[in-house]
Amino acid sequence: MKNLSRLFFALLLVLSFNANAQDSDNPWKIVLGANAVDLYPVGEDAPRGEYFDEFFNAEDHWNMLPSLSSLSVSRYIDSGFTFTAAGSINEISKIGDSSADDLSYYGLDGAVSYSFQNLIKKDWLDPYLGAGGGYTWIDDIGAGTLNGTFGINFWFSENVGLTAQTSYKHSFEDYLPSHWQHTVGLAIKFGGKDTDGDGVYDKDDACPDVPGLEAFNGCPDSDNDGIEDSKDDCPNQAGLAEFNGCPDGDSDGVADKDDDCPTVAGLKALRGCPDADGDGVSDKDDACPNEKGPSANKGCPWPDTDGDGILDKDDKCPNEAGTVANNGCPEVKPTPEVVKALNTYARSILFDTGKASFQKQTDKVLQAMVVIFKEYPRADFAIEGHTDSVGSKSTNQALSSRRANAVRDYLISNGINADRLTAAGFGEDYPIANNKTRAGRAENRRVEVKLK
């Protein structure tokens, strides 16, 4: 009994040291099976034999019960080490080459074993070596033993397998023979926790409360696009890895979640929207999608309503033709150079002799004057008629007045506002040359334009 107390104390220490070791899949294992006790090849004199002599001679030397006769419970420790507690019963009718009178056999054993499965890298094959101790009774005789064990687990699945084991049990007392004990049984592993039932144990499951996939350490891939939800920007829509799991329905290189036009292929620079006219304004925001224009005008070209070459946006007078120098507005007063040009044209106007009608070749001169008048729509002008001194003064006065009004009427008929023009005749009162010469008289017969 002294040896038995020592054994149980040792077992208690091992169990206490490993009570919290639960960091491996299915840390518990139960083996239920049968055992055979062989007292022959133990290296002693007859009726027993040398070590390993006739080791597999089950018919002559093995003691077996035709029933379940062994039970072991194992707990994984760490790094391939496992602690096992086992109990067995048997009936001894053979001691070496001699017979016995059906002696009862009971064994309680504990062992620490090391698995070589990680070294051979076979999921189904799990050989191990172990060492430990126990207490064995044959009838009323009991003694402690030192045990050495070799065994193999053959796993049919992750949890179920067959265990075959042989142990040499060396007795501490002479009155209890040392012996071999062979066991074989059905092995069942259990104890692994899988809270979400996805087949990935909690200790390896990065998402232990949500069913997932083994490929993603137990985390889900809700849309089955091969990207786990935690890394998927669109976890409920199957998408592409290049877009972190988001789809690109129109295949324009812009993920739908960032695409303002997800059903129409477009440009990345315009958030996936097309730009038919290539003006940098997406069609959905472009008031003129087929005509280039600036974004400031909603994609439409700026108008030039008055056709003066200055866009309305820059034109201070968009409905009135003007000049660049005056920001699109017409010049209010012509420059002295312009007035001089007008008078050059006016003095070259030819009238029929003694009349206020124009000669045919004068039409071009008058049209040139119309153009200049239109360039200054806010300026007012005075049309003055003059004659030479030939004839009576009254006649010359009347003729100069008719000729000045003829020019005014022509300008009005060609689009010049009448309110801007006055006409007056001055007869022979203001000569600019000598009336005694023919050339001088020709210069005095004239029309002048003055800025009011």
C-alpha positions as CSV (number, residue, x, y, z in Angstrom):
1,M,0.0,0.0,0.0
2,K,3.0,2.3,0.6
3,N,3.9,2.1,-3.1
4,L,0.3,2.7,-4.1
5,S,0.2,5.9,-2.1
6,R,3.3,7.1,-3.7
7,L,1.9,6.4,-7.2
8,F,-1.4,8.3,-6.5
9,F,0.6,11.3,-5.1
10,A,2.6,11.4,-8.4
11,L,-0.5,11.2,-10.5
12,L,-2.1,14.0,-8.5
13,L,1.0,16.2,-9.2
14,V,0.8,15.6,-12.9
15,L,-2.9,16.3,-13.1
16,S,-2.6,19.5,-11.1
17,F,0.2,20.8,-13.2
18,N,-1.8,20.3,-16.5
19,A,-5.3,21.1,-15.3
20,N,-5.5,24.2,-17.4
21,A,-3.8,22.9,-20.5
22,Q,-6.6,23.3,-23.0
23,D,-4.9,24.8,-26.0
24,S,-5.1,21.9,-28.5
25,D,-8.0,20.4,-30.5
26,N,-9.9,17.7,-28.6
27,P,-7.6,17.5,-25.6
28,W,-9.4,14.4,-24.2
29,K,-9.2,10.8,-25.4
30,I,-10.9,7.7,-24.2
31,V,-9.8,4.2,-25.3
32,L,-12.2,1.3,-24.6
33,G,-10.9,-2.1,-25.5
34,A,-9.2,-5.4,-24.5
35,N,-5.9,-6.3,-23.0
36,A,-3.6,-9.3,-22.9
37,V,-1.0,-10.0,-20.1
38,D,2.1,-11.9,-21.0
39,L,4.4,-13.1,-18.2
40,Y,6.8,-15.0,-20.4
41,P,9.5,-12.9,-22.3
42,V,10.7,-10.9,-19.2
43,G,14.3,-12.1,-19.0
44,E,13.8,-14.5,-16.1
45,D,14.3,-18.3,-15.6
46,A,11.8,-21.0,-16.6
47,P,9.0,-21.3,-16.7
48,R,9.6,-17.8,-18.2
49,G,12.0,-16.8,-21.0
50,E,14.4,-14.2,-22.3
51,Y,13.4,-10.7,-23.2
52,F,11.2,-10.7,-26.3
53,D,11.5,-14.4,-26.7
54,E,8.3,-15.7,-28.5
55,F,7.0,-12.2,-28.1
56,F,4.0,-12.7,-30.3
57,N,3.2,-16.2,-29.1
58,A,-0.3,-15.3,-28.1
59,E,-1.6,-18.9,-28.0
60,D,0.8,-20.2,-25.5
61,H,1.6,-17.2,-23.3
62,W,-1.0,-14.5,-23.5
63,N,-3.8,-14.2,-20.9
64,M,-7.0,-12.6,-22.3
65,L,-10.6,-12.2,-21.4
66,P,-13.2,-12.6,-24.1
67,S,-14.7,-9.2,-23.2
68,L,-14.0,-5.5,-22.8
69,S,-11.2,-5.4,-20.2
70,S,-9.4,-2.0,-20.4
71,L,-10.3,1.6,-20.2
72,S,-8.0,4.6,-20.4
73,V,-8.5,8.3,-20.2
74,S,-5.9,10.7,-21.7
75,R,-5.4,14.4,-21.4
76,Y,-3.2,16.4,-23.9
77,I,-0.6,18.4,-22.0
78,D,1.4,20.4,-24.6
79,S,4.0,20.1,-27.4
80,G,3.1,16.5,-28.2
81,F,2.9,15.3,-24.5
82,T,-0.1,13.5,-23.1
83,F,-1.0,12.2,-19.7
84,T,-3.0,8.9,-19.5
85,A,-4.7,7.1,-16.7
86,A,-5.7,3.5,-17.4
87,G,-7.5,0.7,-15.7
88,S,-7.6,-3.0,-16.7
89,I,-8.8,-6.4,-15.6
90,N,-7.8,-9.8,-16.7
91,E,-7.6,-13.5,-15.6
92,I,-4.2,-15.2,-15.3
93,S,-4.1,-18.8,-16.4
94,K,-0.6,-18.8,-18.0
95,I,2.6,-17.9,-16.3
96,G,5.2,-18.5,-18.9
97,D,5.1,-22.1,-20.0
98,S,3.2,-23.1,-16.8
99,S,-0.5,-22.9,-16.0
100,A,-2.2,-21.1,-13.2
101,D,-5.5,-21.4,-11.4
102,D,-7.3,-18.5,-13.1
103,L,-5.9,-15.8,-10.9
104,S,-7.6,-12.4,-11.0
105,Y,-5.6,-9.4,-12.4
106,Y,-6.2,-5.7,-11.8
107,G,-4.1,-2.8,-12.9
108,L,-4.2,0.9,-12.4
109,D,-1.5,2.8,-14.4
110,G,-0.5,6.4,-15.2
111,A,1.9,7.5,-18.0
112,V,3.2,10.5,-19.8
113,S,3.7,9.9,-23.5
114,Y,5.2,11.8,-26.4
115,S,3.6,11.7,-29.9
116,F,5.8,11.6,-33.0
117,Q,2.9,12.5,-35.3
118,N,4.2,16.0,-36.0
119,L,7.6,14.5,-37.0
120,I,6.2,12.0,-39.5
121,K,3.5,14.5,-40.7
122,K,0.8,11.9,-41.2
123,D,-2.7,12.8,-40.0
124,W,-3.8,9.2,-39.7
125,L,-0.7,7.7,-38.1
126,D,0.2,8.7,-34.5
127,P,3.0,6.6,-32.9
128,Y,4.1,7.4,-29.3
129,L,6.4,6.4,-26.5
130,G,5.5,6.7,-22.9
131,A,6.8,6.2,-19.3
132,G,5.0,6.0,-16.1
133,G,4.0,3.8,-13.2
134,G,1.1,2.0,-11.7
135,Y,-0.1,-0.6,-9.3
136,T,-1.0,-4.2,-10.2
137,W,-2.8,-6.9,-8.2
138,I,-2.6,-10.6,-9.0
139,D,-5.2,-12.2,-6.7
140,D,-4.3,-10.8,-3.2
141,I,-0.7,-9.8,-4.1
142,G,-0.2,-6.2,-5.2
143,A,2.9,-4.1,-6.0
144,G,3.9,-0.9,-7.8
145,T,5.4,-1.1,-11.2
146,L,7.6,1.1,-13.5
147,N,6.1,1.1,-17.0
148,G,7.5,1.7,-20.4
149,T,5.1,2.0,-23.3
150,F,5.0,2.0,-27.1
151,G,1.8,2.5,-29.0
152,I,0.2,3.7,-32.2
153,N,-3.0,5.5,-32.8
154,F,-4.6,4.9,-36.2
155,W,-7.1,7.7,-36.8
156,F,-10.0,7.0,-39.1
157,S,-11.3,10.6,-38.7
158,E,-10.4,13.6,-36.6
159,N,-12.1,12.1,-33.6
160,V,-12.2,8.3,-34.0
161,G,-9.4,5.8,-34.3
162,L,-7.9,2.5,-33.2
163,T,-5.2,2.4,-30.5
164,A,-2.7,-0.5,-30.2
165,Q,-0.3,-0.4,-27.3
166,T,2.3,-2.6,-25.5
167,S,3.7,-1.9,-22.1
168,Y,6.5,-3.4,-20.1
169,K,5.6,-3.3,-16.4
170,H,8.6,-3.9,-14.1
171,S,7.6,-4.8,-10.6
172,F,9.2,-3.1,-7.6
173,E,8.6,-6.3,-5.5
174,D,9.9,-9.8,-6.1
175,Y,6.6,-11.4,-5.2
176,L,4.8,-9.7,-8.2
177,P,6.2,-10.9,-11.5
178,S,7.2,-8.3,-14.1
179,H,5.2,-8.7,-17.3
180,W,4.0,-7.3,-20.6
181,Q,0.6,-5.9,-21.2
182,H,-0.8,-5.5,-24.7
183,T,-4.0,-3.5,-25.3
184,V,-6.1,-2.6,-28.3
185,G,-9.2,-0.5,-28.4
186,L,-11.5,2.0,-29.9
187,A,-10.1,5.6,-29.4
188,I,-12.4,8.6,-29.2
189,K,-11.0,12.2,-29.0
190,F,-13.3,14.9,-27.6
191,G,-13.3,18.2,-25.7
192,G,-12.5,20.6,-28.5
193,K,-14.8,23.7,-28.3
194,D,-16.4,25.0,-31.4
195,T,-19.0,27.5,-30.3
196,D,-20.2,28.5,-33.8
197,G,-20.2,24.9,-35.1
198,D,-18.2,25.8,-38.2
199,G,-15.7,23.0,-37.8
200,V,-12.9,25.3,-36.6
201,Y,-12.2,25.0,-32.9
202,D,-12.4,28.2,-30.8
203,K,-8.7,28.2,-30.0
204,D,-8.0,28.5,-33.8
205,D,-11.1,30.4,-34.7
206,A,-10.6,34.1,-35.3
207,C,-14.4,34.5,-35.3
208,P,-15.5,32.0,-32.7
209,D,-19.1,33.3,-32.4
210,V,-19.8,33.4,-36.2
211,P,-19.8,30.4,-38.5
212,G,-17.0,30.7,-41.1
213,L,-14.6,28.9,-43.3
214,E,-11.4,27.0,-42.4
215,A,-9.5,28.9,-45.1
216,F,-10.2,32.1,-43.2
217,N,-9.5,30.7,-39.7
218,G,-13.2,30.4,-39.0
219,C,-14.3,33.8,-40.2
220,P,-17.1,34.1,-42.7
221,D,-17.2,35.1,-46.3
222,S,-20.9,36.0,-46.6
223,D,-20.9,36.8,-50.4
224,N,-18.6,33.8,-51.3
225,D,-16.2,36.0,-53.3
226,G,-13.1,34.5,-51.6
227,I,-12.5,37.5,-49.4
228,E,-13.3,37.2,-45.7
229,D,-15.9,39.7,-44.4
230,S,-13.4,41.5,-42.1
231,K,-11.3,42.5,-45.1
232,D,-14.3,42.9,-47.5
233,D,-15.4,46.4,-48.1
234,C,-18.7,45.0,-49.6
235,P,-19.3,41.8,-47.5
236,N,-22.8,41.2,-48.8
237,Q,-21.9,41.7,-52.5
238,A,-19.6,39.4,-54.4
239,G,-16.7,41.4,-55.8
240,L,-13.1,41.5,-56.9
241,A,-9.9,41.3,-54.8
242,E,-8.6,44.5,-56.5
243,F,-11.5,46.4,-55.0
244,N,-11.4,44.8,-51.6
245,G,-14.3,42.6,-52.4
246,C,-16.5,45.2,-54.0
247,P,-18.1,44.7,-57.5
248,D,-17.5,46.7,-60.6
249,G,-20.7,46.2,-62.6
250,D,-19.7,48.3,-65.6
251,S,-16.1,47.1,-65.7
252,D,-14.7,50.6,-65.9
253,G,-12.1,50.1,-63.1
254,V,-14.2,52.0,-60.5
255,A,-15.8,49.9,-57.8
256,D,-19.6,50.3,-57.7
257,K,-19.5,51.8,-54.2
258,D,-17.3,54.7,-55.5
259,D,-19.0,54.8,-59.0
260,D,-21.5,57.7,-59.5
261,C,-22.6,55.9,-62.7
262,P,-22.3,52.2,-61.8
263,T,-24.3,50.9,-64.8
264,V,-22.4,52.9,-67.5
265,A,-18.6,52.6,-68.1
266,G,-16.8,55.8,-67.4
267,L,-13.6,57.5,-66.3
268,K,-11.8,57.1,-62.9
269,A,-11.2,60.9,-62.9
270,L,-15.0,61.4,-63.1
271,R,-15.9,58.8,-60.5
272,G,-16.9,56.2,-63.1
273,C,-19.1,58.5,-65.2
274,P,-18.7,59.0,-69.0
275,D,-17.7,62.2,-70.8
276,A,-18.9,62.0,-74.4
277,D,-17.5,65.3,-75.5
278,G,-14.2,65.1,-73.6
279,D,-14.6,68.4,-71.9
280,G,-13.9,67.1,-68.4
281,V,-17.5,67.4,-67.3
282,S,-19.4,64.1,-66.8
283,D,-22.4,63.6,-69.0
284,K,-24.7,63.5,-66.0
285,D,-23.7,67.0,-65.1
286,D,-23.1,68.3,-68.6
287,A,-25.9,70.5,-70.0
288,C,-24.3,70.1,-73.4
289,P,-23.0,66.5,-73.4
290,N,-22.1,66.5,-77.1
291,E,-20.5,69.9,-77.2
292,K,-17.3,70.9,-75.3
293,G,-17.6,73.6,-72.7
294,P,-16.1,74.6,-69.4
295,S,-17.4,73.2,-66.1
296,A,-18.2,76.8,-64.9
297,N,-20.9,76.9,-67.6
298,K,-22.2,73.3,-66.9
299,G,-20.2,71.9,-69.8
300,C,-21.6,74.3,-72.4
301,P,-19.6,76.7,-74.5
302,W,-19.9,80.4,-73.5
303,P,-22.2,82.3,-75.8
304,D,-21.3,85.6,-77.7
305,T,-24.8,87.0,-78.1
306,D,-23.8,90.3,-79.8
307,G,-21.2,88.6,-82.0
308,D,-18.5,91.0,-81.1
309,G,-15.9,88.3,-80.4
310,I,-16.1,88.8,-76.7
311,L,-17.8,86.0,-74.7
312,D,-20.9,87.0,-72.7
313,K,-19.2,86.0,-69.5
314,D,-16.5,88.7,-70.2
315,D,-18.8,91.1,-72.0
316,K,-20.0,94.1,-70.0
317,C,-22.6,94.7,-72.8
318,P,-23.5,91.2,-74.0
319,N,-26.4,92.4,-76.1
320,E,-24.5,95.2,-77.8
321,A,-21.5,94.8,-80.0
322,G,-18.5,96.5,-78.6
323,T,-14.7,96.5,-78.4
324,V,-12.2,94.5,-76.4
325,A,-10.7,97.8,-75.1
326,N,-14.1,98.7,-73.7
327,N,-14.8,95.2,-72.2
328,G,-17.3,94.4,-75.0
329,C,-19.2,97.6,-74.8
330,P,-19.3,100.0,-77.7
331,E,-17.0,103.0,-77.6
332,V,-19.1,106.1,-76.5
333,K,-17.0,108.6,-78.5
334,P,-14.8,108.0,-81.5
335,T,-11.2,109.0,-81.3
336,P,-10.0,112.1,-83.3
337,E,-8.5,109.6,-85.7
338,V,-11.9,108.1,-86.3
339,V,-13.5,111.5,-86.8
340,K,-10.8,112.4,-89.3
341,A,-11.5,109.2,-91.2
342,L,-15.2,110.0,-91.3
343,N,-14.5,113.4,-92.7
344,T,-12.2,111.9,-95.3
345,Y,-15.1,109.8,-96.5
346,A,-17.6,112.6,-96.2
347,R,-15.6,115.1,-98.3
348,S,-15.3,112.5,-101.0
349,I,-19.1,112.2,-101.4
350,L,-20.1,113.2,-104.9
351,F,-23.4,114.8,-105.7
352,D,-25.0,115.4,-109.0
353,T,-24.4,119.0,-110.2
354,G,-26.7,121.5,-108.5
355,K,-28.6,118.6,-106.8
356,A,-28.7,116.7,-103.5
357,S,-28.7,113.3,-105.2
358,F,-25.6,111.0,-105.0
359,Q,-23.5,109.9,-107.9
360,K,-23.3,106.1,-108.2
361,Q,-19.7,105.7,-107.2
362,T,-20.4,107.4,-103.8
363,D,-22.3,104.4,-102.4
364,K,-19.1,102.6,-101.3
365,V,-18.1,105.8,-99.4
366,L,-21.4,106.0,-97.7
367,Q,-21.4,102.4,-96.7
368,A,-17.9,102.8,-95.1
369,M,-19.4,105.7,-93.1
370,V,-22.3,103.5,-91.9
371,V,-19.8,100.9,-90.5
372,I,-18.0,103.5,-88.5
373,F,-21.3,105.1,-87.2
374,K,-22.4,101.6,-86.0
375,E,-19.2,101.1,-84.1
376,Y,-20.2,104.1,-81.9
377,P,-23.9,103.6,-81.2
378,R,-23.9,106.0,-78.3
379,A,-22.2,108.9,-80.0
380,D,-24.1,111.8,-81.6
381,F,-23.0,113.4,-84.9
382,A,-23.7,116.6,-86.8
383,I,-23.8,116.5,-90.6
384,E,-22.8,119.8,-92.2
385,G,-23.2,120.8,-95.8
386,H,-21.0,123.5,-97.6
387,T,-20.9,125.0,-101.1
388,D,-18.6,127.2,-103.1
389,S,-19.4,130.8,-103.9
390,V,-20.8,130.3,-107.4
391,G,-24.5,131.4,-107.6
392,S,-26.6,133.3,-105.2
393,K,-26.0,133.0,-101.5
394,S,-29.6,131.8,-100.8
395,T,-29.4,129.2,-103.4
396,N,-26.2,127.9,-102.0
397,Q,-27.6,127.9,-98.5
398,A,-30.6,125.8,-99.6
399,L,-28.5,123.4,-101.6
400,S,-26.0,122.8,-98.7
401,S,-28.9,122.1,-96.4
402,R,-30.5,119.6,-98.8
403,R,-27.2,117.8,-99.3
404,A,-26.5,117.5,-95.5
405,N,-30.0,116.0,-95.0
406,A,-29.5,113.6,-97.9
407,V,-26.5,112.2,-96.1
408,R,-28.4,112.0,-92.8
409,D,-31.3,110.2,-94.5
410,Y,-29.0,107.7,-96.1
411,L,-27.4,106.9,-92.7
412,I,-30.9,106.5,-91.1
413,S,-32.0,104.3,-93.9
414,N,-29.0,102.0,-93.2
415,G,-29.6,101.5,-89.5
416,I,-28.3,104.6,-87.8
417,N,-30.6,105.9,-85.1
418,A,-32.1,109.3,-86.3
419,D,-31.8,110.7,-82.8
420,R,-28.1,110.6,-83.0
421,L,-27.9,112.7,-86.2
422,T,-28.5,116.3,-87.0
423,A,-28.1,118.0,-90.4
424,A,-27.5,121.6,-91.3
425,G,-26.4,123.6,-94.4
426,F,-24.0,126.5,-94.2
427,G,-23.8,127.5,-97.9
428,E,-20.7,129.4,-98.9
429,D,-20.1,130.9,-95.4
430,Y,-17.2,128.6,-94.4
431,P,-14.8,128.1,-97.3
432,I,-11.7,126.0,-96.7
433,A,-10.0,127.0,-100.0
434,N,-9.9,129.9,-102.5
435,N,-13.2,130.2,-104.4
436,K,-11.4,132.0,-107.2
437,T,-9.7,128.8,-108.4
438,R,-11.3,125.8,-109.8
439,A,-9.5,123.5,-107.3
440,G,-10.4,125.7,-104.4
441,R,-14.1,125.7,-105.3
442,A,-14.0,121.9,-105.5
443,E,-12.7,121.7,-102.0
444,N,-15.4,124.1,-100.7
445,R,-18.2,121.8,-102.1
446,R,-18.1,119.4,-99.2
447,V,-19.9,117.5,-96.4
448,E,-18.3,117.5,-92.9
449,V,-19.1,115.2,-89.9
450,K,-18.6,116.6,-86.4
451,L,-18.8,114.9,-83.0
452,K,-21.5,116.5,-80.8
